[in-house]
Amino acid sequence: MEVLVYELFSAGGSWEWQETVETASLLKEGAAMVAAVAGDLVRLEDVNPVVIQDRRLSGVMKQQAGHVVWVDDSQEEQREFDRLVAQADWTILVAPEWDDILLERARRCLQRGGRLLGPGPETIQLASDKGALAHYLQQHDLPVPSGRTLQRGDPLPDSFDYPAVLKPRFGAGSAGIRWVNDSTEPVAWDASFDEYRMESYCPGVPISVAVLMGPAGNTVLPPCYQSLSQDHTFLYLGGQVPINDELVERAERLAHRVAAVLPGGVGYVGLDMVLGEDAQQDVLIEVNPRLTTSYVGLSALVNGNLAEGVLRVAEGLAWPVSFKSDPVRFDASGRIMAAAMDCTCPESP
Protein backbone atom coordinates (compact mmCIF):
# COMPACT_ATOMS: atom_id res chain seq x y z
CA MET A 1 0.00 0.00 0.00
CA GLU A 2 1.28 3.45 -0.92
CA VAL A 3 0.24 6.49 1.13
CA LEU A 4 1.09 10.00 -0.03
CA VAL A 5 1.59 12.33 2.94
CA TYR A 6 1.39 15.84 1.53
CA GLU A 7 2.00 19.06 3.48
CA LEU A 8 1.74 22.27 1.47
CA PHE A 9 4.60 24.34 2.87
CA SER A 10 7.32 21.69 3.14
CA ALA A 11 6.34 20.38 -0.31
CA GLY A 12 6.94 23.80 -1.87
CA GLY A 13 3.31 24.45 -2.75
CA SER A 14 3.52 28.03 -1.49
CA TRP A 15 7.16 29.04 -1.39
CA GLU A 16 6.48 32.77 -1.64
CA TRP A 17 4.70 32.75 1.75
CA GLN A 18 7.48 31.18 3.76
CA GLU A 19 9.24 34.44 4.57
CA THR A 20 6.59 35.53 7.11
CA VAL A 21 6.66 34.64 10.79
CA GLU A 22 3.19 33.13 10.53
CA THR A 23 3.93 30.84 7.64
CA ALA A 24 7.30 29.87 9.10
CA SER A 25 5.34 28.64 12.12
CA LEU A 26 2.92 26.75 9.87
CA LEU A 27 5.89 25.16 8.10
CA LYS A 28 7.24 23.85 11.41
CA GLU A 29 3.84 22.52 12.48
CA GLY A 30 3.21 20.92 9.11
CA ALA A 31 6.63 19.30 8.93
CA ALA A 32 6.15 17.88 12.43
CA MET A 33 2.81 16.33 11.45
CA VAL A 34 4.30 14.79 8.32
CA ALA A 35 7.27 13.43 10.28
CA ALA A 36 4.96 11.83 12.85
CA VAL A 37 2.52 10.21 10.45
CA ALA A 38 5.15 9.15 7.90
CA GLY A 39 7.24 7.74 10.75
CA ASP A 40 4.26 5.68 11.90
CA LEU A 41 3.38 4.52 8.39
CA VAL A 42 6.90 3.37 7.57
CA ARG A 43 6.80 0.97 10.54
CA LEU A 44 3.74 -0.80 9.17
CA GLU A 45 4.24 -3.93 7.11
CA ASP A 46 3.56 -3.49 3.39
CA VAL A 47 2.93 0.27 3.74
CA ASN A 48 5.10 2.72 1.83
CA PRO A 49 4.73 6.42 2.78
CA VAL A 50 5.67 8.93 0.09
CA VAL A 51 6.49 12.55 0.94
CA ILE A 52 7.00 15.50 -1.43
CA GLN A 53 9.75 17.80 -0.15
CA ASP A 54 11.05 21.11 -1.48
CA ARG A 55 14.78 20.79 -2.13
CA ARG A 56 15.30 24.42 -1.10
CA LEU A 57 14.44 23.36 2.46
CA SER A 58 16.88 20.45 2.54
CA GLY A 59 19.40 22.38 4.63
CA VAL A 60 16.93 23.47 7.30
CA MET A 61 14.58 20.49 7.58
CA LYS A 62 15.12 16.91 8.60
CA GLN A 63 14.39 14.47 5.78
CA GLN A 64 11.07 12.72 6.29
CA ALA A 65 10.61 8.97 6.70
CA GLY A 66 9.62 6.86 3.70
CA HIS A 67 10.23 7.64 0.07
CA VAL A 68 10.98 11.34 -0.45
CA VAL A 69 10.26 12.95 -3.82
CA TRP A 70 12.35 16.11 -4.13
CA VAL A 71 11.06 19.06 -6.16
CA ASP A 72 12.92 22.17 -7.29
CA ASP A 73 10.11 24.60 -8.09
CA SER A 74 6.36 25.04 -7.83
CA GLN A 75 5.73 23.70 -11.35
CA GLU A 76 7.51 20.45 -10.54
CA GLU A 77 5.63 20.27 -7.23
CA GLN A 78 2.30 20.43 -9.06
CA ARG A 79 3.34 17.78 -11.57
CA GLU A 80 4.52 15.43 -8.84
CA PHE A 81 1.38 16.02 -6.80
CA ASP A 82 -0.80 15.04 -9.76
CA ARG A 83 1.29 11.96 -10.50
CA LEU A 84 1.54 10.75 -6.92
CA VAL A 85 -2.11 11.17 -5.90
CA ALA A 86 -3.10 9.16 -8.98
CA GLN A 87 -0.87 6.21 -8.06
CA ALA A 88 -1.27 6.25 -4.26
CA ASP A 89 -3.79 4.06 -2.45
CA TRP A 90 -4.46 6.93 -0.03
CA THR A 91 -3.53 10.61 0.17
CA ILE A 92 -3.26 12.57 3.43
CA LEU A 93 -3.49 16.33 2.88
CA VAL A 94 -2.21 18.99 5.28
CA ALA A 95 -2.78 22.59 4.13
CA PRO A 96 -4.42 25.77 5.47
CA GLU A 97 -8.11 26.30 4.81
CA TRP A 98 -7.86 29.95 3.80
CA ASP A 99 -8.22 30.93 0.12
CA ASP A 100 -9.68 27.43 -0.44
CA ILE A 101 -6.14 26.00 -0.52
CA LEU A 102 -7.02 22.74 1.23
CA LEU A 103 -10.30 22.50 -0.68
CA GLU A 104 -8.57 22.97 -4.04
CA ARG A 105 -5.99 20.29 -3.22
CA ALA A 106 -8.69 17.85 -2.14
CA ARG A 107 -10.68 18.40 -5.33
CA ARG A 108 -7.55 18.08 -7.41
CA CYS A 109 -6.66 14.81 -5.72
CA LEU A 110 -10.07 13.36 -6.53
CA GLN A 111 -10.03 14.70 -10.10
CA ARG A 112 -6.72 12.87 -10.71
CA GLY A 113 -8.23 9.62 -9.47
CA GLY A 114 -6.81 9.85 -5.96
CA ARG A 115 -8.37 8.67 -2.72
CA LEU A 116 -8.48 10.98 0.29
CA LEU A 117 -7.51 9.68 3.71
CA GLY A 118 -9.30 12.61 5.26
CA PRO A 119 -12.50 14.63 4.90
CA GLY A 120 -13.95 15.18 1.46
CA PRO A 121 -14.55 18.54 -0.26
CA GLU A 122 -18.00 19.01 1.28
CA THR A 123 -16.68 18.82 4.84
CA ILE A 124 -13.60 20.91 4.00
CA GLN A 125 -15.73 23.64 2.41
CA LEU A 126 -18.07 23.72 5.40
CA ALA A 127 -15.29 23.77 8.00
CA SER A 128 -13.36 26.47 6.11
CA ASP A 129 -16.24 28.96 6.48
CA LYS A 130 -16.61 29.79 10.17
CA GLY A 131 -19.96 31.48 9.65
CA ALA A 132 -21.45 28.63 7.65
CA LEU A 133 -20.04 26.05 10.08
CA ALA A 134 -21.56 27.79 13.11
CA HIS A 135 -24.95 28.01 11.37
CA TYR A 136 -24.77 24.34 10.34
CA LEU A 137 -23.92 23.18 13.85
CA GLN A 138 -26.66 25.31 15.38
CA GLN A 139 -29.16 23.68 13.02
CA HIS A 140 -28.08 20.34 14.49
CA ASP A 141 -28.53 21.61 18.07
CA LEU A 142 -24.82 21.74 18.79
CA PRO A 143 -23.37 24.45 21.07
CA VAL A 144 -21.29 27.15 19.38
CA PRO A 145 -20.42 30.71 20.43
CA SER A 146 -22.97 33.33 19.44
CA GLY A 147 -21.67 35.50 16.63
CA ARG A 148 -22.22 37.51 13.49
CA THR A 149 -20.44 38.25 10.23
CA LEU A 150 -18.63 41.54 9.66
CA GLN A 151 -16.80 43.05 6.72
CA ARG A 152 -13.30 44.40 7.32
CA GLY A 153 -13.64 47.96 8.59
CA ASP A 154 -17.27 47.67 9.69
CA PRO A 155 -18.21 49.44 12.93
CA LEU A 156 -18.48 47.05 15.84
CA PRO A 157 -22.09 46.44 16.91
CA ASP A 158 -23.25 47.98 20.19
CA SER A 159 -25.68 45.16 20.86
CA PHE A 160 -23.31 42.25 21.36
CA ASP A 161 -22.14 40.10 24.24
CA TYR A 162 -18.64 41.48 24.87
CA PRO A 163 -15.80 40.67 25.30
CA ALA A 164 -15.59 39.12 21.87
CA VAL A 165 -13.16 37.34 19.59
CA LEU A 166 -12.88 38.67 16.05
CA LYS A 167 -11.57 36.07 13.62
CA PRO A 168 -11.34 35.81 9.82
CA ARG A 169 -14.39 34.06 8.42
CA PHE A 170 -12.11 32.09 6.10
CA GLY A 171 -8.98 31.51 8.15
CA ALA A 172 -6.84 28.88 9.85
CA GLY A 173 -5.11 28.70 13.19
CA SER A 174 -4.74 32.01 15.01
CA ALA A 175 -4.13 34.07 11.85
CA GLY A 176 -5.84 37.46 12.01
CA ILE A 177 -7.60 36.86 15.34
CA ARG A 178 -8.32 39.93 17.48
CA TRP A 179 -9.63 40.39 21.03
CA VAL A 180 -12.35 43.02 21.42
CA ASN A 181 -13.40 44.43 24.81
CA ASP A 182 -16.36 46.53 23.62
CA SER A 183 -17.81 48.33 20.61
CA THR A 184 -15.76 51.48 21.19
CA GLU A 185 -12.42 49.72 20.88
CA PRO A 186 -10.45 50.46 17.69
CA VAL A 187 -9.72 47.32 15.70
CA ALA A 188 -6.44 46.66 13.90
CA TRP A 189 -8.00 44.78 11.00
CA ASP A 190 -5.78 42.33 9.15
CA ALA A 191 -5.76 43.42 5.51
CA SER A 192 -5.25 39.81 4.41
CA PHE A 193 -8.90 39.04 5.17
CA ASP A 194 -12.08 40.74 3.93
CA GLU A 195 -14.74 38.98 6.03
CA TYR A 196 -14.75 38.27 9.73
CA ARG A 197 -16.87 36.42 12.25
CA MET A 198 -17.21 38.07 15.65
CA GLU A 199 -17.93 35.59 18.42
CA SER A 200 -18.70 35.98 22.08
CA TYR A 201 -15.73 34.96 24.17
CA CYS A 202 -16.32 31.64 25.92
CA PRO A 203 -14.14 31.19 29.03
CA GLY A 204 -13.06 27.73 30.02
CA VAL A 205 -10.52 25.01 29.27
CA PRO A 206 -9.41 24.79 25.63
CA ILE A 207 -9.46 21.19 24.43
CA SER A 208 -8.74 19.47 21.13
CA VAL A 209 -10.25 16.11 20.24
CA ALA A 210 -9.21 14.02 17.25
CA VAL A 211 -11.77 11.79 15.60
CA LEU A 212 -11.00 8.95 13.21
CA MET A 213 -13.88 8.73 10.75
CA GLY A 214 -14.80 5.60 8.86
CA PRO A 215 -17.66 3.80 7.11
CA ALA A 216 -18.32 1.56 10.12
CA GLY A 217 -18.38 4.43 12.61
CA ASN A 218 -16.17 7.04 14.23
CA THR A 219 -13.45 6.54 16.83
CA VAL A 220 -12.84 9.39 19.28
CA LEU A 221 -9.25 9.60 20.53
CA PRO A 222 -8.21 10.87 23.99
CA PRO A 223 -8.86 14.62 24.37
CA CYS A 224 -5.84 16.92 24.61
CA TYR A 225 -5.33 20.16 26.51
CA GLN A 226 -4.44 23.11 24.32
CA SER A 227 -1.96 25.73 25.51
CA LEU A 228 -2.79 29.17 24.10
CA SER A 229 -0.85 32.41 24.42
CA GLN A 230 -2.02 34.76 27.17
CA ASP A 231 -1.77 37.94 25.05
CA HIS A 232 -5.27 37.62 23.53
CA THR A 233 -3.93 36.49 20.15
CA PHE A 234 -4.88 32.85 20.91
CA LEU A 235 -1.61 31.63 19.43
CA TYR A 236 -1.36 27.86 19.68
CA LEU A 237 1.65 26.84 21.79
CA GLY A 238 1.17 23.09 22.05
CA GLY A 239 -0.80 20.50 23.96
CA GLN A 240 -0.87 17.77 26.56
CA VAL A 241 -2.67 14.44 26.74
CA PRO A 242 -4.49 12.97 28.60
CA ILE A 243 -6.75 15.51 30.34
CA ASN A 244 -8.38 15.33 33.78
CA ASP A 245 -10.80 12.43 34.09
CA GLU A 246 -13.77 14.65 34.97
CA LEU A 247 -13.48 16.45 31.62
CA VAL A 248 -12.92 13.42 29.39
CA GLU A 249 -16.54 12.30 29.17
CA ARG A 250 -17.77 15.82 28.33
CA ALA A 251 -15.17 16.30 25.61
CA GLU A 252 -15.78 12.88 24.07
CA ARG A 253 -19.55 13.28 24.15
CA LEU A 254 -19.40 16.61 22.30
CA ALA A 255 -16.89 15.17 19.81
CA HIS A 256 -19.18 12.22 19.04
CA ARG A 257 -22.12 14.58 18.47
CA VAL A 258 -20.16 16.83 16.12
CA ALA A 259 -18.60 13.98 14.13
CA ALA A 260 -22.02 12.36 13.66
CA VAL A 261 -23.35 15.37 11.72
CA LEU A 262 -20.34 16.16 9.53
CA PRO A 263 -21.06 15.58 5.83
CA GLY A 264 -18.73 12.62 5.49
CA GLY A 265 -15.28 11.38 4.64
CA VAL A 266 -12.78 9.12 6.31
CA GLY A 267 -9.60 9.65 8.26
CA TYR A 268 -8.45 12.15 10.88
CA VAL A 269 -10.46 15.24 11.86
CA GLY A 270 -9.53 17.67 14.66
CA LEU A 271 -12.14 19.42 16.81
CA ASP A 272 -11.37 22.46 18.97
CA MET A 273 -13.70 23.12 21.89
CA VAL A 274 -13.89 24.99 25.17
CA LEU A 275 -15.21 23.21 28.26
CA GLY A 276 -16.90 25.63 30.64
CA GLU A 277 -17.67 25.44 34.35
CA ASP A 278 -20.26 22.75 33.59
CA ALA A 279 -21.42 20.76 30.57
CA GLN A 280 -24.08 23.36 29.74
CA GLN A 281 -21.31 25.85 28.92
CA ASP A 282 -19.27 23.55 26.64
CA VAL A 283 -18.94 24.89 23.07
CA LEU A 284 -17.43 23.74 19.79
CA ILE A 285 -15.04 26.36 18.39
CA GLU A 286 -13.52 24.91 15.22
CA VAL A 287 -13.53 21.86 12.96
CA ASN A 288 -10.12 21.16 11.43
CA PRO A 289 -10.73 18.99 8.33
CA ARG A 290 -7.19 17.63 8.28
CA LEU A 291 -4.35 16.34 10.43
CA THR A 292 -3.52 18.51 13.46
CA THR A 293 -0.46 18.85 15.68
CA SER A 294 -2.24 16.77 18.32
CA TYR A 295 -1.37 13.75 16.17
CA VAL A 296 2.19 14.03 17.50
CA GLY A 297 1.13 13.67 21.13
CA LEU A 298 -1.47 11.00 20.44
CA SER A 299 1.06 8.98 18.45
CA ALA A 300 3.40 9.02 21.45
CA LEU A 301 0.57 8.05 23.82
CA VAL A 302 -0.90 5.11 21.93
CA ASN A 303 0.05 1.51 22.65
CA GLY A 304 0.64 0.55 19.07
CA ASN A 305 0.64 2.60 15.90
CA LEU A 306 -1.74 5.52 15.39
CA ALA A 307 -1.38 5.49 11.59
CA GLU A 308 -2.54 1.88 11.62
CA GLY A 309 -5.65 3.05 13.44
CA VAL A 310 -6.31 5.79 10.90
CA LEU A 311 -6.06 3.26 8.06
CA ARG A 312 -8.11 0.54 9.74
CA VAL A 313 -10.97 2.85 10.72
CA ALA A 314 -10.98 4.39 7.22
CA GLU A 315 -11.35 0.90 5.75
CA GLY A 316 -14.21 0.02 8.10
CA LEU A 317 -12.15 -2.41 10.19
CA ALA A 318 -11.98 -2.81 13.96
CA TRP A 319 -9.03 -1.22 15.75
CA PRO A 320 -8.52 -2.52 19.30
CA VAL A 321 -6.50 0.25 20.92
CA SER A 322 -5.26 1.35 24.32
CA PHE A 323 -3.31 4.35 25.48
CA LYS A 324 -0.59 4.91 28.07
CA SER A 325 -1.53 6.78 31.23
CA ASP A 326 1.66 8.87 31.53
CA PRO A 327 1.14 12.46 30.28
CA VAL A 328 2.63 13.46 26.94
CA ARG A 329 3.34 17.13 26.34
CA PHE A 330 4.24 18.63 22.95
CA ASP A 331 4.87 22.12 21.62
CA ALA A 332 3.47 23.72 18.47
CA SER A 333 6.34 22.42 16.36
CA GLY A 334 5.67 18.83 17.44
CA ARG A 335 8.56 18.51 19.90
CA ILE A 336 7.77 16.08 22.71
CA MET A 337 8.40 17.63 26.15
CA ALA A 338 8.20 16.40 29.73
CA ALA A 339 6.78 18.83 32.31
CA ALA A 340 3.14 19.71 32.93
CA MET A 341 1.76 22.77 31.20
CA ASP A 342 -0.65 25.64 31.78
CA CYS A 343 -3.81 24.86 29.83
CA THR A 344 -5.99 27.89 30.45
CA CYS A 345 -7.79 30.22 28.10
CA PRO A 346 -6.75 33.87 28.09
CA GLU A 347 -8.87 35.82 30.54
CA SER A 348 -10.27 39.29 29.93
CA PRO A 349 -8.22 42.08 31.53
N, C-alpha and C positions, 0 to 999 in steps of 0.2 A: 504494500500500500504506500502510495506517495501522498504526502501532505505538504502543500505549499503554505508556509507561514510568512505572510506579507505585512510589513510595517512601513507606512508611507515615507517617513523621514529617513530612516536608515537605508531604505531601498533607493533613495534619490528621486522620489516622486515629487518632491517640492524643494529642491535645493535652494532656490532663491529666498526661502523663508528662514533658513537655518542660522542667519546672522542675528536674529532677535533673541532676547533673553527668554521670552515665552516659548519660542519654538525650540530653542536649545534644551529647555526643560522637557518638552514633549519628546524630543529625540531620545533623551536619557530614559524616560519612562517607557517609550516604545521599544527601545533596544532591550531593556530589562525584561519586558514581557516576552519578546521573541526569544531571548536567551533561555528563559524559564520553560516555555512551552516546547521549543525545539530540543532543549536538553532532556525533557521528559519523553518526547516522541522518539528520540534516537535510542533510548533504552528499551523500547518496545520491540519485540521480535517481529520481523517482516514489515516494519514501518520505516520509511525513509523520509525524514523532513527535508524540505528544500527551502532555502532562504535567499532572497535577492538582497544584495548588499552593494552600496555605492562605493566604488573603489577610492573615491576622494576622502572617505572616512576611514580608510584602512589603518591610518596611523594613529587614530584617536579612539577607535572602537575595537573591542575584542571580537575576534571572528566567532560567528555563531556556530552552534553544533549542527551536524548534518551536512548536506551538500550545499555549498554556497555558490550562487551564480553572481559573479561580479559584473557590474555595469559601469560604463564610463560617462554616460550622459543621459538626459531625460528621455531622448528618443529610444535609446537602447533599453532603458528601463521599461518603457511602454511595450516594446516588442517582446521582451522577455516575460513581462506580465501576461500578455495575451497567449504566448506559447505555453507557459507553465500552468496557467489555470486550466487550459484545455486538456493537458495531459495528466493533471493531478487527480487523485481520487477525492480529495477534499481540499478546500482553500480556507484558511483562517485569515481574516482581514483585520488589521488594526490601522485606523486612520481617524482624524477628527471629523466631527459631524458638520462643522460649518461649511458654507458654500457648497453643500451637497457632495463633499469629497468622498466620504464613506459610501454614500448612496450611489454615486457614479461608479465607484470601483465595484460595488456589489452587482450592479446591473451589467457592467462590462464583463465581470466574471461569468455571469449566467449566459450572456449573449455569446460568449466564446465556448459555450458548452461546459463550463465549470460547475462545481458543486460546492455550495457554501457550507462550511462548518461554523455556522453563526446565523444570526437573524437574517431574514430575507428583506428585500427592498421595502415592503409595506411596513414592517416594524421599524426599520432604519428611518424611513421618512417620517413616521409618526414621532419617534423618540427625538429626532433632530429638531422638531418644532415644539418649543416648550409651551407655547400657548395651546396648540392643538393637543399635545399630550395631556396637559392638565384638564382640558375640556373632556377628552376621551375618558380619562380615569374617573372624573366626576360623574359621567354618565353611567359608569359601572359601580357607583357608590363606593369609590375608593378615596381615602383622605389625601388631599393635596393642599398646599397653602393657597389662601385666597389671593387673587391677583387680577391684573388687567394689562392689556397691551398698550405700549406707548411708542411713538416715533421719536427718534433721536432729536432732542431739542424741545420736545413738548414740555409745557408747564406741568409740574407735579400736581396731582389732584389733592384738593383739600380734604375731601371725604374719603379717607383711606385709613387703614389700621396700621399706623406707624409704631415702631421703626419698620423699615422695609428693606428688601434686597432687590436691587435693580440689576437684571442680568440680560444679556443679549438673547433675543428670542431664538435665534439660530446660532448657538455657540457650543463650546465644549470646555470642560474643565472650569477653571476660575477666570477664563479670559473675559475681560470687560465687565466684571462684576463690581458693583458699587453698593455701599451701605448708605442708606438715607434715613436721617432722624425724623424729618418732618417736611412738609410741603414748601417751606421757605428756604430750605437748604439748597445752595447752588450745586449743580451736578456737573462733574467733569466727564462729559460723554465721551465714549471711545468712538472715534471717527471710523473705525473699522466695521462698525455695525450700525445698520439703519433702524432696526426694530428691536424693541426691548419688551421684556415682561417684568412688571413690578409685582413682587410677592411680599406678603406679610412675613415678617421674620418669625420663625418658629424655634423657640429655645428648646434645648434638650441635648441628647447625646447623638452625635452623628455616627451613623452605622452604614456599612456597605454589606450587601448580601449578593453573592453570586448564585445564579441558577443555571443548571444544566438542563436544556430543553431537548425533548425528544418525542418521537411518535407514540411511545408507550407511557408518557408522563414526564413530569419535571422533577428534578432532584435539586433540593435546596442545600447549599453547602453552609458550613458554619459561618455565622455573621462575624464581621470584623469591625473593630473600632476604626474610625477615621480621625487622624490628627489634622486639624486645620489651623492656619495662622491666626493669631489673635489681633491682627491689625485691620479687621473688617474687610479684607480682600478675599477671604475664604480660600486661600491658597492651600492646596493639598500637600501635606508634608509626609504622609505615610500612614501606616495602619498597624493594628495588632489583633491577633486572633489566638484563642477564642475570647468572647466577651463574658461579662458576668451572667451567671445562670439565670437570674431573674429577668434578664432582658432577652434571652435567646428565644423563648417561645413567642414573644411579641414580634420580634424581628422576622422569625421564620413564618409566622402566620400571615403577616403583611406581604412577605415575599411570595408565598404561595398564591395569595389572592391576586396580586399584580400579574404574576407569570401566567395565571389561568386565563387572563383576558387579553394578553398580547396577541397580535394577529397571527403569529406563527413563526416557524423556523426551528432550527436545531442548533445545539451548541451552547456556548457560554454567553450569558447576559449578566451585566452588573446593575444592581439597584442601589441607589443612594436614598437613605431615609433618615429622619430624625425621630428618636423616641423621646416623648415628653415625660412629664411627671407620672402619668398613667397612660394606659392603652388608648384612652379616648383622645389623647393629644398626639398620638403617633401620626406622622405624615410621610408620604412618598415625595421625594424631591426630584429625582432624576431617574431615567432609564438609560443605561449605557449599552447600546446594541452592538457590543464588541467585547473583546478581552479587556480587562482592567488590571491595574497594578496589584490588586488583591490576589491575583493568580499566584504571584510570587510567594506570598505568605501561606496561602492554602496549599501550594505544592510542597512547601517545607513541612506542613502540619500533617498531611495525609499519610496514613500507613499504606503505602503502595505508590501508584503512579496516577497523578491527576489527569494527565493527557489521556490515559487509558479510559478513565471515567468519562471524559468528554466524548471520546469516540464511541464507547459502548452505549451511552445514553442516546447519542445521536442516531445510532443504528437500531434503537428500540430494544436493547439487550439489558439484562440485569447487571448491576454493578455493586456487589457487596463491598462496602467501604467502612473504614473506621479512621478516626483521627487521634493524634497524640493529644495529651492533656497539657503538656508544657507550652507556655505562651511563645508565640513567634511574633517578633516585631520587625517591621521593614520600613525603609524610608521611601520617598517618592521615586527614587531612581532604582528601586528594587533591591537595595542592599539589605541583607538580613542583619538585624541588630539584636542586642541582648536585653537591655533594661526595660522596665515598664515605661509607659508613655502617658502624657496628658491627653485625654480624649474628650475634651470639652468643646462646645461651640463657642464662638466669640460672643461675649455679652455686650449689651448696649452700654454706652458710657454712663 
